[in-house]
Structures are given as C-alpha cells and as structure tokens.
Amino acid sequence: MNLPLINQSLRIAVVMALLVGLLLPTAVVLVYEQQLTRDTAMEDLKRDLARASEVLALSLAEPIWQVSPDLAEPMVNAQLDDPRFVSVLVTESSAQQAFLELPKEKREVSDPALTLSDTRAVVRDGREIAKLTVVMSAEPLLERKREDMLRTLLRSGLTLTLSLGLIIILIQRRVLHPMDRLSRAADELAAGHLEKPLELGGEDEIARVGKAMERMRQALLKAFEELRGHANTLEDQVAQRTTELTQANNELTQALGNLKTAQRELVESEKLASLGRLVAGVAHELNTPLGNAMTVVSALEDRWAKLDQMLSDNTPMRRSLLEDLVKDTRRGQDILQRNVQKAADLVRDFKQVAIDQTTDSRREFDLAQVVEDVIVMVEPSFKHTPFQIVTDLESGIAMSSYPGALGQVLTNLLMNALVHGFEGRDAGQVRVRCQRVEGGNQVELIVSDNGRGMDASVARRIFDPFFTTKLGKGGSGLGMHIVHNIVTNVLGGSIEVISNLGQGATMLMRMPLVAPERSGDTDNAIL
C-alpha cells in the first residue's frame, strides 16, 4: 500500500471539494448578479433618460427662443456631470446647423447595446422651435459594478486560500496521520505480524476502527494458537486420507481401463454384428440367382446327357430335335448369365462395403453411389417385411471422406428404424435423401421414417452410451452412440434428431465434403 499516494489523493479530493463547493456557487451568484445589475442599470437609464430629456426640453425653450447658446450651455453642462451622458444635441427647426452640441468631443462607447437615446421637441407657446436629442449609456455604472465584483472575487479567493490551508492542516492532523498509522497496522496484520499491538489514541471514528482492528488481532492470535494445536492431528488425517485416495484412484484407474477395454470390445462387436447382418442379407439375396443358375445348369445337363446317349446309341436325330436343343441352350445361357451377373454384382457391392467398414480407409467417392451400395446390402432385411426404403439422392456429390464409417452410420440408422421405429406397425416407409447445403462446402444426409416416433425423454438421451429401449431384448445401447461419435469425430459433421411420439423420426446429418484429417482407427475415434 503506497501511503504517500493515499495522503496525496485525499488532499487533492479535499481541495477539489472545496473549490467546487465554494467557487462554483460563487461563480453562479456572480453571473446572476451581473445580469441583474445590467438589467437594473438599463431600467434606471431608461427612466433617467426620459426625465433628463423632459427637463432639458423645458429648460432650453427660453434660450433657444432668444437664440442665446450661452444661456443654454450651463444648463446642459449641469447634466453632463453625470458620466452616463454621452451627448446632447439641439437643432433649431428653421436652421441647418446645430444650435448646441455638447460635449464638443463625444465620449467613446464600447458597447452600443448599453446606449439609449431620446429625441424630444422643444415647444414655446404651443409651437415647436427645436429638436432635442439626448444620448446616455449605462457602461460607466456597469464598469464600477465590475470593479466592485473583482474586488469581491479577490477577497473571496484570499479567504478560500486561507480556508484551504487551515482545512488541510486540520485533515492532516486529525485524519491523514491516524489513517497512515492505521494503514501500517493493517499491512502488519496482512503480513502475519500479529505480535505487535495496535495503539491508536482518541475517541473518534478512526480510533474506533483501530480498536476494532486490535480486537481482531487478538482474535486471530487466539485462533492461530488453536490451529497450531490441531495441526499435527490434521497432518496425520491428511496423510491417511491421501493414502486412501491414492489407493482409490488406482482402483478407479484400473476400473476405467477395464471399462474402456469393454467398451472397445462392445463397439467392435457392434461393428461385426452390423457386418454380420450384411453377410446374412447378402447370403439370402445370393440364394435366388445362384438357385436359378443351378436349376438351369441341371436342366442343360439333363438335355446334354440325352443327346450324348443318342449319339452313343447311334440313334438317328431329327433336325427339329437339334433346333429345340439349341433354343433351350441359348435360353438357359441367357438365364444363367443374368443370374450369375446379379450374383457377381451383389458380391462386388458387398465386397466394397465390407472393405470400407473393416479397413475404414479414406478415399474419394460419389455420395449417392455409396448410399445406394449400402442400401443394397440392407434391403434384404426389409425384403420380407411390409416396410420399404425410398431414396431421393442428388447425384454428382463428390466427397473425400470415410465411406466405411458413413456406411456404418447409414446401416445403423436404417436398422434402427426397422427394429424400433416400425415396432407394432403394419406398414411404413424409410426415406433416405442427400443434397448439397447452400454454399457448396457441406452435404445433408437425411434418414426419416413415418413410424412410431419417440417422446422428448427418449430423444434427449438417444445418443447416450448404453441407453436402449430394448434392454434385455438384444439391444446394446451403443448403436446410436456409435452413430453420433462417427458423425462428429470421424466425418467431422453434426447429427440432429427430430421426433414426436406417433409422428415418426428424422435424423438430420450435416457433413463437410472433405472430412478432417485424423489419426488412429475408427474405434479410437468413437471412444
């Protein structure tokens, strides 16, 4: 604490308070008095001018009639003794020159606003014989008032200076010095020097504060003595609690590691389960084309066996028999080619999706094509249900991202709609839509259904780990948690759920066209 600065600031505050408290009202009063004096002087000047003009007009009638300026001049000079008179001008009606003009040299007037003039007719026997013009100014009177005001200001300034000196001396002795000692004592207490008593005489407010600080010093000494008595006990308790906390922390660390391992295994099992569902669906879809191909091959084999038997027995063959054999062969070849091609396409799509989901590598791809490939893998799960998948995909959206992670997200959302959204429904539809976001740097992928929907409590917790409405019925509670973490941490986007009970659910995802770079694999990213 800088005590000289505090004392200096208090002195400045006192001086400023006195200056503002005394000078400001004094200045306001002086300005008001000056204006009042000016108004009063102008009123008096107007009244005296009218009276002097009237008196001179009556007094100068005889000298003007007798054409005797010598008689008129003493009358005018008697009025000119008043310093307010500027000039007196008398002009005869029949003459071109002035009958009388005093003083010979006009008095200078610096403020024309303070000057008034009055012109009257000089009358004798009811006839105007001359014109009288009197000019007067209130400036001399106001000048005297201004000098008096300056003398008053000087006296006030001297009084204020003496008052300031006395007040500062009084504050120095009665306020600043006691506060200085009080501040030093407070610094000693703050520094922990409690052994020195605080002595501050007097019975004023500062002395009472000092006595309160002394009582506080004594209370602190007593409290510190009691604290020292408990210090050893507290140290032992702290050491014991520290040992217990360390042991608990080690147990928690081990439990957390086990939990992370279990979560990683659950996530991996969830991924494998998703891939397993794709395998089951693809295998089911492959049964149809491969079964058709086997049927055609068996039929052709039977026909060719009969032909071979006829050749071995040297049985004559008719042309029609050979033509039928050729037609059947061509028809079987066409059927066989279509079914084998369909099986090959299914295997190719599954291979790409499986590679993407297992390797999770980054590559450039067309969003609509990846979505269609994933839907092809998921459609077998919908095939024998009253539910269908409808797409509305904008083509030509090139992305540099992680198609495997995107496929896992889409698979989980579609299967979640099938398992949860359409529960208890006889029909339903899942709509998958993708489009560019205005601005061109992001894309929207929307999965919506017209199923049962969910209430606010479920929608609020849908992305929480291990939260499921199918607890004990095969639900792990990790599907939507994995979806949220993949979208946000791997794909660099965001996902929002919009749902009301009985009105279906919409999953709105926004993702950048170029996913952010990341290190590690998907498991690490979503954990």
PyMOL commands that set and color helices and strands:
alter all, ss='L'
color gray80, all
select helices_A, chain A and resi 3-59+61-65+69-80+112-114+139-190+205-312+319-359+367-383+403-421+456-461+479-490+522-526
alter helices_A, ss='H'
color red, helices_A
select strands_A, chain A and resi 85-92+98-102+115-124+127-137+363-366+387-393+398-401+428-436+442-449+494-499+505-512
alter strands_A, ss='S'
color yellow, strands_A
deselect
rebuild
show_as cartoon
